[in-house]
Amino acid sequence: MKILGVLGSPRKNGNSDLLLDEALKGARSKGAQVEKICLYDLNFKACIACNGCDNTGECVLKDDMTPLYDKLRAADGIIIAAPIYFAGIPAQLKAMIDRCQSEWVAKYVLKSGRQSGDRSGPVTIFPSDLSPRRSGAFMSVSGFKRNIFFEAAKKPIEAFFKTMNIDFSDELFFAGVENKGDIKNIKGALEKACNLGVEIAKGDL
């Protein structure tokens, strides 16, 4: 079982980072192989709408997104953690999702079965709905004290998961989390994140 954690926050050791670490700790406790990707450490461009992927399902840009595609395809579960920025997700995370336009083309235009079996291997053509389902979760925090922005932030995550043949299996949202480390003061928050990782690793979501 391979679990990939994606941190979409540009703030190191912040609240989203703490939640993700707990979720990955939970997954690891059940024997999962875990890897954490911090998007702020990567150097990649946003999608430039060049249509270069239209015939191949492969992005023509070569940067730090290039090896990340294989990791996204190969994971049995993906956990995304990010704060709310201006009623949505941070730019780093949105840029990663937008760069998966090539995966959308591969699935819906070219009808590729790339995400089946050896997901990092050659593209084979057959209906994409035969690809195995995978589990995904989204964790987010907001400085605003009401839960009014999370549903909007979920939309690009849902679209991304659907494109990658990932079931949106769980979510954790915490409002009123503004300052670094505030998540520690919310009773049960870190424990819930850890349990989310456990459940994904067990395949129970």
Secondary structure, DSSP 8 states (H G I E B T S, - for coil): -EEEEEE--SSTTSHHHHHHHHHHHHHHHTT-EEEEEEGGG----------TTTTTSS-S--STHHHHHHHHHH-SEEEEEEE-BTTB--HHHHHHHHTTHHHHIIIIIS-B-TTSSSTTS---BS-GGGS--EEEEEEEEESSSSS-SHHHHHHHHHHHHHHTTEEEEEEEEEES--STTGGGGSTTHHHHHHHHHHHHHHT--
